[in-house]
C-alpha cells in the first residue's frame, strides 16, 4: 500500500498496479522487465539511470541495447505521466496455505440479514456514486467498531447475508460490492474479517474477497481462477 493511493500486487510473473486515486480504480500490469524498472525507480534510482542500468543488464544477456533502451524509456515515460512511480510501503505477496472456501448455503440469522441489507445499500451508494477512494475510507472506518476476529462460519454467514440481500437490489453486485458489503456486515455484527483486493497474472484479472481465520470466503467455484495476489488489504489494526 502507498499513501498516494497506488497499490502493488507483486507476483512471480510481474507486478499489478492498482490506482485508486481517481474514478473506480484502474489496473496496470507490468511484465517481469517492466517490474524490474518499476522496482528500481521506486527504490530510489532516477528514471534515466534505471533505464541505463537495465539496458546494460539485458545487453549482457545478448539483447539489442538500442531496442531495450527505447522500450524501457517509453515505459518509464508512460508510468511517470500516470504518476505510478509510488513506492509500496509494505508490498504484499501471496499468502501460502490459504484455504479457498466456495460459496455454500449457510443459515443466516435475523441480525445478520438486516446488517447485510444495510451494508449492501451503503456499499452500492459508495461504489456506484463516488470514486473508489471513498469506499476504501469507509472500509477502514468500520474496522474501528468493537468486535472479535470472525470464525469461518461467522464470515460465511456475513457473506451469505449479503449475497441474499443482493437478489433484492437492481443490477448485479460484483465481487467488489459483495466483498466490501460482507466486510461491513461482519463489522456491524461484531466480527472482524480482512477485506482484500488483488490481481492474477495468467490471465490478467482483478478480484476482491474477504478472509477469516486463514480462509478465503465465499468464492464461486466456476468463476474464479486462483491464485490471486493481494494488492490492498483492510483489517482491524491489531
C-alpha positions in Angstrom: 0.0 0.0 0.0 1.1 3.6 -0.5 -0.3 6.8 1.0 -0.7 8.2 -2.5 -3.4 5.6 -3.4 -1.3 3.3 -5.7 -1.2 -0.3 -4.6 1.0 -3.1 -5.9 0.5 -6.8 -6.2 3.9 -8.5 -6.5 3.9 -11.9 -8.2 6.5 -14.1 -9.9 5.0 -13.1 -13.3 5.2 -9.3 -12.8 3.5 -6.5 -10.9 -0.1 -5.4 -11.0 -0.6 -1.7 -10.0 -4.0 -0.5 -8.8 -4.5 3.2 -9.0 -7.3 4.1 -6.6 -6.8 7.9 -6.8 -9.5 8.6 -9.4 -12.7 7.1 -10.6 -13.5 3.4 -10.0 -9.8 2.4 -9.8 -7.5 1.3 -12.7 -5.2 -1.6 -13.0 -1.9 -1.6 -14.9 0.0 -4.9 -15.4 3.8 -5.0 -15.8 5.7 -8.0 -17.1 9.0 -9.0 -15.4 11.1 -6.5 -17.3 8.7 -3.7 -16.6 8.5 -4.8 -13.0 12.3 -4.5 -12.7 12.1 -1.0 -14.0 9.3 -0.1 -11.5 11.1 -1.6 -8.6 14.4 0.1 -9.5 12.8 3.5 -9.8 10.6 3.3 -6.7 13.7 2.1 -4.9 15.2 5.5 -5.4 17.0 5.3 -8.7 16.3 8.2 -11.2 14.4 7.0 -14.3 17.2 7.7 -16.7 19.7 5.9 -14.6 17.3 3.0 -14.1 16.8 2.7 -17.9 20.6 2.6 -18.5 21.2 0.1 -15.7 18.6 -2.3 -17.0 19.7 -1.8 -20.6 23.2 -2.8 -19.7 21.9 -5.8 -17.8 19.9 -7.0 -20.8 22.7 -6.2 -23.2 25.0 -8.5 -21.3 22.4 -11.2 -21.9 22.5 -10.7 -25.6 19.6 -8.3 -26.1 19.7 -5.4 -28.6 20.7 -2.4 -26.4 19.0 0.2 -28.6 15.7 -1.6 -28.6 15.8 -2.3 -24.9 16.7 1.4 -24.1 13.9 2.6 -26.3 11.3 0.3 -24.9 12.2 0.9 -21.3 12.4 4.7 -21.9 8.9 4.7 -23.3 7.6 2.6 -20.4 9.2 4.9 -17.9 7.8 8.0 -19.5 4.3 6.4 -19.6 4.4 5.4 -15.9 5.7 8.8 -14.9 2.9 10.5 -16.8 0.4 8.3 -14.9 2.2 9.1 -11.6 2.6 5.4 -10.9 6.1 5.5 -9.5 4.9 5.3 -6.0 6.9 3.0 -3.7 4.9 0.3 -2.0 5.4 0.9 1.7 4.5 -2.6 2.6 4.5 -4.9 -0.5 2.0 -7.7 -0.3 2.7 -11.2 -1.6 0.6 -14.3 -2.0 -0.3 -15.9 1.4 0.6 -19.6 1.0 -1.7 -22.2 2.5 -4.9 -20.1 2.5 -8.0 -22.4 2.1 -10.3 -21.4 -0.7 -13.9 -21.9 0.6 -16.5 -21.9 -2.1 -19.9 -20.4 -1.8 -22.2 -22.6 0.3 -25.7 -22.1 1.7 -25.4 -21.4 5.4 -28.1 -20.3 7.9 -28.4 -16.5 8.3 -29.8 -15.0 11.5 -32.1 -12.0 11.6 -29.4 -9.6 12.8 -27.0 -10.7 10.0 -29.8 -10.4 7.5 -30.6 -6.9 8.5 -26.9 -5.9 8.6 -26.5 -7.4 5.1 -29.1 -5.1 3.6 -27.7 -2.0 5.4 -24.2 -2.9 4.4 -25.1 -3.6 0.8 -27.1 -0.4 0.4 -24.2 1.7 1.8 -21.7 -0.2 -0.4 -23.7 0.3 -3.6 -24.0 4.0 -2.9 -20.3 4.4 -2.3 -19.1 2.3 -5.2 -21.6 3.5 -7.8 -21.8 7.1 -7.0 -18.4 8.1 -5.6 -14.8 7.4 -6.5 -13.4 4.2 -5.1 -11.2 6.0 -2.6 -14.3 6.8 -0.6 -15.2 3.1 -0.3 -11.6 2.4 0.9 -12.1 5.1 3.6 -15.4 3.6 4.6 -13.9 0.1 4.8 -11.1 1.3 7.1 -13.6 3.2 9.2 -15.7 0.2 10.1 -12.6 -1.7 11.4 -12.7 0.7 14.4 -16.0 -0.8 15.5 -15.7 -3.1 18.5 -15.6 -6.8 17.8 -13.6 -10.0 17.6 -12.0 -11.9 14.8 -14.6 -13.8 12.9 -14.6 -17.5 12.6 -15.0 -19.1 9.2 -18.7 -19.8 10.0 -19.3 -16.2 11.0 -17.6 -14.9 7.9 -19.6 -17.2 5.7 -22.8 -16.1 7.4 -22.0 -12.4 6.7 -21.1 -13.2 3.0 -24.3 -15.3 2.6 -26.4 -12.4 4.1 -25.0 -10.0 1.5 -25.5 -12.4 -1.4 -29.1 -13.0 -0.4 -29.7 -9.3 0.0 -28.2 -8.6 -3.4 -31.1 -10.6 -5.0 -33.5 -7.9 -3.9 -31.4 -4.9 -5.4 -31.4 -3.8 -9.0 -28.3 -4.6 -11.0 -25.6 -7.1 -10.4 -23.4 -7.0 -7.3 -19.9 -7.9 -8.5 -17.1 -9.2 -6.3 -16.1 -5.7 -5.2 -19.6 -4.8 -4.0 -20.2 -8.2 -2.4 -16.9 -8.4 -0.6 -17.0 -4.9 0.8 -20.6 -5.3 1.9 -19.6 -8.6 3.7 -16.7 -6.8 5.4 -19.2 -4.2 6.7 -21.8 -6.8 7.6 -19.3 -8.6 9.7 -18.3 -5.4 11.4 -21.9 -4.4 12.2 -22.5 -7.8 13.8 -19.4 -7.6 16.0 -17.0 -9.6 13.9 -13.8 -8.7 12.0 -12.7 -10.0 8.6 -10.0 -9.0 6.3 -11.1 -7.3 3.0 -8.7 -7.9 0.2 -8.3 -6.6 -3.4 -5.8 -8.4 -5.6 -4.9 -9.4 -9.1 -3.9 -12.5 -11.1 -1.4 -12.6 -13.9 -2.5 -15.6 -16.1 -4.8 -14.4 -17.5 -4.8 -10.8 -16.3 -7.7 -10.1 -13.9 -8.7 -8.4 -10.6 -10.8 -9.7 -7.8 -12.0 -8.7 -4.3 -12.7 -11.0 -1.4 -12.8 -11.4 2.4 -10.7 -13.7 4.6 -11.2 -15.1 8.0 -9.0 -17.5 10.1 -6.7 -18.1 7.1 -9.5 -18.9 4.7 -10.8 -17.1 1.6 -14.6 -16.9 1.9 -17.5 -17.3 -0.5 -15.8 -18.0 -3.8 -17.6 -19.1 -6.9 -16.1 -22.4 -8.0 -17.0 -21.9 -11.7 -16.0 -18.2 -11.9 -12.6 -17.6 -10.2 -9.1 -18.8 -11.2 -6.7 -18.8 -8.3 -4.2 -17.8 -7.1 -4.7 -14.0 -6.8 -2.0 -11.9 -5.3 -3.2 -9.2 -2.8 -2.5 -5.6 -3.6 -4.6 -4.0 -0.8 -6.0 -5.3 2.4 -8.1 -3.7 5.1 -8.4 -5.2 8.6 -8.5 -4.2 12.2 -5.2 -2.6 13.3 -4.3 -5.1 16.0 
